[in-house]
Amino acid sequence: TVIEDEPIQLSKKNQNTNYFSIYPNPTDGKLHIVYNTLLPEGSLVVYNRFGQAVYRGTINNQDEIIDFSTYVSGVYLIKIVNKEGVFIRKVVYE
């Protein structure tokens, strides 16, 4: 399965979509979030297919690893919010 890695940007404040990378996608357990540039402080939330937040964190410009092993297989949304805008990416956990 191949998932497009382009974020859906909900804010037109800044059109830069290269703030962060997510891999591997699909993931089989450990999802890496790599910040490609220094981001203003903000929040990171992972939502399941029901819209429930299953993980919450803050952006501190350190790469993160989110462990999906306790989650149910399916599609999740990664949402990053800061003063630059709102960025959402889809992730598949197999």
trRosetta pair geometry for C-beta under 8 A, 3 or more apart (Angstrom, degrees):
i j d omega theta_ij theta_ji phi_ij phi_ji
1 26 5.4 48 77 -20 114 130
1 92 6.2 -62 112 88 140 165
1 94 7.6 160 33 -74 131 127
3 25 4.9 -85 61 141 127 104
3 26 6.2 114 -11 -52 123 68
3 90 6.2 -135 -171 98 126 101
3 91 7.3 118 122 -123 167 31
3 92 5.6 -180 -56 -2 142 113
4 90 7.8 52 64 50 77 113
5 21 7.4 19 173 -147 133 75
5 22 6.7 -169 -144 55 103 89
5 25 6.3 132 -93 62 98 140
5 89 7.0 11 -158 -150 56 124
6 17 6.4 11 -157 160 76 149
7 17 5.2 -171 44 -155 102 100
7 87 4.5 -4 176 -169 149 97
7 88 6.1 136 -163 63 87 39
7 89 4.9 -62 -101 -70 79 87
8 87 7.6 144 68 -159 47 51
8 88 4.8 -25 58 66 96 99
8 89 7.6 166 12 -82 74 40
9 12 7.5 109 126 -84 114 43
9 15 7.1 158 77 -131 170 47
9 17 6.3 -110 -46 -94 122 96
9 85 6.0 12 -162 143 99 145
9 86 7.2 132 -160 79 54 61
9 87 5.9 -21 -103 -104 71 72
10 85 6.9 163 64 174 66 98
10 86 4.3 -26 54 78 113 115
10 87 7.7 -155 15 -78 82 27
10 88 6.9 53 -24 -3 109 111
11 14 7.3 24 107 30 104 69
11 84 7.7 146 85 130 138 48
11 85 3.2 -158 62 -139 127 97
11 86 5.2 113 -16 20 106 78
12 15 7.3 4 -158 -71 61 81
12 85 7.8 149 13 -114 13 131
13 84 6.5 -175 97 -177 121 41
13 85 5.0 -171 47 -72 108 99
14 84 4.9 -45 30 -171 144 88
14 85 5.5 -139 41 -19 91 124
16 19 6.3 98 120 -49 103 86
16 37 8.0 -21 149 29 142 154
16 84 7.7 -51 57 -180 108 131
17 87 7.4 149 -136 -129 69 122
18 36 5.5 -71 153 81 83 151
18 37 7.3 79 109 -11 85 117
19 35 6.8 -33 159 -148 72 74
19 36 6.2 167 170 48 19 95
19 37 5.7 -81 -133 45 58 104
19 39 5.8 67 -169 -84 117 118
19 80 7.4 -154 101 100 135 152
19 84 7.1 145 -88 100 148 155
19 87 6.6 -159 47 -26 132 168
20 33 5.9 4 177 -176 128 88
20 34 6.3 157 -160 81 73 46
20 35 5.1 -37 -100 -105 92 52
20 36 6.0 -170 -93 3 28 86
20 39 7.5 -21 -50 -42 106 142
20 80 6.7 112 21 -29 145 166
20 87 7.6 141 35 104 109 150
21 33 7.5 163 81 -154 46 44
21 34 4.7 -11 57 59 94 102
21 36 6.1 81 -17 -48 94 111
22 25 5.6 55 115 -43 99 131
22 31 6.4 -3 -168 180 96 103
22 32 7.0 158 -153 83 46 57
22 33 5.6 -12 -101 -102 78 69
22 34 7.8 -173 -76 21 31 74
22 78 6.3 160 -90 29 151 161
22 89 5.6 165 8 111 146 154
22 91 6.3 -97 151 -87 144 113
23 31 7.7 162 87 -157 24 62
23 32 5.3 -19 67 60 72 105
23 34 7.5 -5 22 2 99 114
24 27 5.2 138 77 -96 77 67
24 28 7.6 3 74 5 125 78
24 31 7.6 -112 48 -116 50 61
24 32 7.7 57 -12 22 51 98
25 31 7.5 55 -75 -132 83 102
25 91 5.4 -100 -123 -129 110 74
25 92 6.5 105 -170 32 74 78
26 91 7.5 117 -125 -180 51 63
26 92 3.8 -51 -108 85 98 105
26 93 7.0 170 -167 -87 90 15
26 94 5.0 63 153 -25 136 110
27 30 6.7 -137 -169 70 122 34
27 31 4.6 -70 -75 -80 167 86
27 68 5.9 111 104 21 126 147
27 91 6.4 0 5 -180 113 109
27 92 7.2 160 22 84 65 55
27 93 5.6 -27 71 -108 91 65
27 94 7.2 178 81 17 37 80
28 93 7.7 124 -112 -161 21 63
28 94 5.6 -38 -97 65 71 96
29 67 6.7 -13 168 -153 78 67
29 68 5.5 -159 -150 60 29 87
29 69 4.7 24 -143 -68 98 90
29 93 7.8 92 -74 -150 28 98
30 65 5.4 -11 -169 -171 102 109
30 66 7.5 148 -157 73 50 43
30 67 6.0 -22 -101 -104 69 61
30 68 7.2 -154 -70 18 19 86
30 69 7.9 0 -55 -35 63 99
31 65 7.0 149 74 -158 45 54
31 66 4.7 -18 61 59 102 94
31 67 8.0 -162 21 -72 77 16
31 68 5.8 68 -16 -28 108 116
31 91 6.2 22 -126 -160 147 150
31 93 7.8 -73 -52 -89 122 95
32 63 6.7 1 -171 175 91 113
32 64 7.4 157 -156 86 46 50
32 65 5.6 -21 -99 -101 64 76
33 44 7.2 110 137 -148 174 152
33 63 6.4 175 88 -160 58 65
33 64 4.5 2 53 57 107 95
33 65 7.7 -166 19 -76 73 29
33 66 6.9 46 -13 -11 110 104
33 78 7.2 178 -95 -165 126 150
34 63 4.8 -5 -110 -120 61 113
35 38 7.4 66 145 -100 126 26
35 39 5.9 -111 -150 -4 127 111
35 59 7.4 112 -88 -158 137 101
35 61 5.3 -117 82 -139 162 56
35 62 7.7 57 15 44 126 8
35 63 6.4 -143 12 -82 79 63
38 61 5.5 0 -132 -117 67 140
39 42 6.5 -64 141 16 117 117
39 59 5.3 -55 92 160 126 141
39 61 6.1 177 37 -82 77 87
39 80 7.8 -39 -178 169 162 132
39 82 5.8 140 165 23 106 169
39 84 6.8 -94 -149 8 88 138
40 59 7.8 64 95 93 41 131
40 82 4.7 154 79 168 91 126
40 83 4.9 -28 87 34 155 104
40 84 6.2 154 26 -23 111 95
41 58 6.8 -6 -166 177 90 107
41 59 6.0 167 -150 76 39 90
41 60 7.2 19 -117 -93 84 55
41 82 6.6 163 94 -130 31 113
42 58 7.2 163 89 -160 34 66
42 59 4.4 19 55 22 79 128
42 80 6.2 75 110 178 133 78
42 81 5.2 -164 -176 94 115 50
42 82 2.8 -91 -61 -77 138 89
42 83 7.2 -144 -77 -4 109 59
42 84 7.9 -77 -51 27 147 89
43 56 7.0 -25 -170 -163 107 87
43 57 7.2 147 -162 84 61 44
43 58 5.9 -46 -106 -110 56 58
43 59 6.8 -96 -47 -8 10 89
43 80 7.3 177 89 -147 48 47
43 81 5.1 -1 54 55 90 97
43 82 7.5 167 18 -67 54 69
44 55 7.8 -27 119 119 90 98
44 56 7.3 144 84 -161 60 41
44 57 4.5 -17 64 68 107 93
44 58 6.9 178 15 -100 88 6
44 59 5.9 115 -35 -60 102 80
44 64 7.3 172 87 25 168 165
44 78 7.0 -14 -167 -172 93 89
44 79 7.2 156 -155 83 44 53
44 80 5.3 -10 -102 -101 76 77
45 53 5.1 -55 -167 -130 113 111
45 55 6.9 158 -156 87 44 63
45 56 5.3 -4 -106 -106 79 71
45 57 7.8 -178 -74 28 41 63
45 78 7.8 158 82 -156 44 44
45 79 4.8 -14 61 60 91 103
45 81 7.8 11 7 2 105 107
46 53 7.0 106 70 -157 50 62
46 54 5.3 -58 98 64 99 87
46 55 3.9 28 32 46 115 106
46 56 7.9 -130 23 -60 71 39
46 66 6.4 131 -48 -171 149 159
46 76 5.5 6 -175 171 96 127
46 77 7.2 159 -155 80 49 48
46 78 5.7 -19 -102 -101 75 66
46 79 7.7 -180 -82 19 26 76
46 91 7.8 -41 -138 41 105 135
47 51 5.7 -13 -173 -143 125 34
47 52 6.6 144 -152 68 73 32
47 53 5.8 -45 -94 -92 71 50
47 54 7.0 131 -127 8 21 86
47 76 6.4 158 77 -164 48 73
47 77 4.5 -7 54 55 104 98
47 79 6.6 38 -9 -8 110 116
48 51 7.3 -54 70 14 65 17
48 52 5.1 -6 39 56 106 88
48 54 5.2 76 -37 -30 100 127
48 71 7.1 -168 -96 -156 110 115
48 72 7.4 56 -142 49 130 101
48 74 6.9 54 -161 85 86 131
48 76 5.9 -40 -105 -108 43 86
49 74 5.3 -78 -27 153 125 137
49 75 5.6 81 -82 65 102 84
49 76 7.4 -84 -46 -84 65 48
53 56 5.9 32 166 -59 128 98
54 71 6.1 74 157 -105 156 116
54 76 7.4 -77 39 -131 130 125
55 66 5.8 60 179 -145 172 125
57 64 6.6 110 125 -127 166 157
57 66 8.0 -130 -14 -88 142 107
59 80 6.5 71 -66 -152 129 105
59 82 6.1 -53 39 -66 149 128
67 70 7.0 53 121 5 99 92
68 71 4.8 -59 -167 34 72 120
68 76 7.7 -144 -120 -3 123 154
68 93 4.5 -147 167 -121 146 134
71 74 7.8 -110 147 39 105 92
71 76 7.3 2 165 -66 157 138
71 93 5.8 38 92 100 121 171
72 93 7.8 116 99 88 37 127
73 93 5.5 -144 -131 105 49 84
73 94 5.8 28 -140 -154 113 23
74 92 7.5 -111 139 -145 23 64
74 93 6.3 4 47 54 45 93
75 90 6.2 -19 -167 -166 104 103
75 91 7.3 145 -159 78 54 45
75 92 5.7 -29 -100 -100 66 70
75 93 7.9 -175 -83 19 18 74
76 90 7.5 143 78 -159 44 53
76 91 4.8 -25 68 67 94 97
76 92 7.7 168 21 -90 76 22
76 93 6.2 41 -6 -12 118 109
77 88 5.5 -11 -173 -166 110 106
77 89 7.2 151 -157 76 60 37
77 90 6.0 -34 -101 -100 67 57
77 91 7.4 165 -96 19 17 82
78 88 6.8 154 78 -154 52 51
78 89 4.7 -11 56 58 105 90
78 90 7.9 -158 17 -73 80 10
78 91 5.8 62 -23 -16 106 121
79 86 6.8 -13 -167 -170 95 92
79 87 7.3 155 -154 82 47 49
79 88 5.0 -11 -100 -101 75 84
80 86 7.4 162 84 -155 51 45
80 87 4.7 -9 58 60 99 99
80 88 7.8 -170 23 -74 65 40
81 85 7.8 -104 -136 122 54 34
81 86 5.0 -4 -105 -108 82 79
81 87 7.8 -171 -73 24 41 64
82 85 7.3 10 63 43 66 38
